[in-house]
Amino acid sequence: MRITILSFGIAKDITGKRFLNWEMTAGASVGELRKSLVESFPRLAELASVRLAVNSEYVPETLELSENDEVALIPPVSGG
């Protein structure tokens, strides 16, 4: 199945793109997607925490993805 990945902040710097089209097997979970992304972009594992939001909502890693889902990679933010 195909999903769209949106990368923000340092996650965008690591992936090199704002938008990625990603292929996963049917029934894959958010956790499996995270693992697949880290395999392709090992520097993602160096981030303290990256939240994944599916279709604009934070979800558990066990959520099963669906065809054409939009997944946002949201790195930790800091500021002052």
C-alpha positions as CSV (number, residue, x, y, z in Angstrom):
1,M,0.0,0.0,0.0
2,R,1.1,3.5,-0.6
3,I,1.2,6.2,2.0
4,T,2.5,9.8,2.0
5,I,5.1,10.9,4.5
6,L,5.4,14.6,5.5
7,S,8.7,15.6,7.2
8,F,9.1,18.6,9.4
9,G,12.1,20.3,11.0
10,I,15.2,18.1,11.3
11,A,13.3,15.1,10.0
12,K,13.0,16.9,6.7
13,D,16.8,17.6,6.8
14,I,17.4,13.9,7.4
15,T,15.1,12.5,4.7
16,G,16.1,15.3,2.3
17,K,12.5,15.9,1.3
18,R,9.3,17.4,2.6
19,F,7.1,14.8,1.0
20,L,7.8,11.1,0.4
21,N,5.7,8.4,-1.2
22,W,6.3,5.2,0.8
23,E,5.3,1.6,0.1
24,M,4.3,-0.7,3.0
25,T,2.7,-4.1,3.0
26,A,-1.1,-4.1,3.6
27,G,-1.9,-4.1,7.3
28,A,1.4,-2.6,8.4
29,S,1.4,-0.7,11.7
30,V,2.7,2.8,12.6
31,G,5.5,1.0,14.5
32,E,6.5,-1.0,11.4
33,L,6.5,2.2,9.4
34,R,8.8,3.8,12.0
35,K,11.2,0.8,11.7
36,S,11.1,1.0,7.9
37,L,11.9,4.7,8.0
38,V,14.8,4.2,10.4
39,E,16.2,1.5,8.2
40,S,16.2,3.9,5.2
41,F,17.2,6.9,7.2
42,P,19.4,5.7,10.2
43,R,19.9,9.3,11.5
44,L,16.2,9.3,12.5
45,A,17.1,6.9,15.3
46,E,19.4,9.6,16.8
47,L,16.5,11.9,17.5
48,A,15.3,11.8,21.1
49,S,11.7,11.4,20.0
50,V,9.8,11.8,16.8
51,R,6.1,11.7,16.9
52,L,4.1,10.2,14.1
53,A,0.7,11.6,13.3
54,V,-1.7,9.8,10.9
55,N,-4.1,12.0,9.0
56,S,-3.5,14.9,11.4
57,E,-3.9,12.9,14.6
58,Y,-1.4,11.4,17.0
59,V,-1.9,7.7,17.1
60,P,-0.4,4.7,18.9
61,E,2.3,2.6,17.3
62,T,-0.1,-0.3,17.0
63,L,-2.5,1.6,14.7
64,E,-2.9,-0.3,11.3
65,L,-2.2,2.0,8.4
66,S,-4.5,2.2,5.4
67,E,-3.9,2.9,1.7
68,N,-3.3,6.7,1.0
69,D,-2.8,7.6,4.7
70,E,-0.8,10.7,5.3
71,V,1.8,10.3,8.1
72,A,3.6,13.3,9.5
73,L,7.1,13.0,11.1
74,I,7.1,15.6,13.9
75,P,10.5,16.0,15.7
76,P,10.8,17.5,19.1
77,V,10.6,21.3,19.2
78,S,12.5,23.7,21.3
79,G,12.4,27.4,21.5
80,G,12.6,30.4,23.8
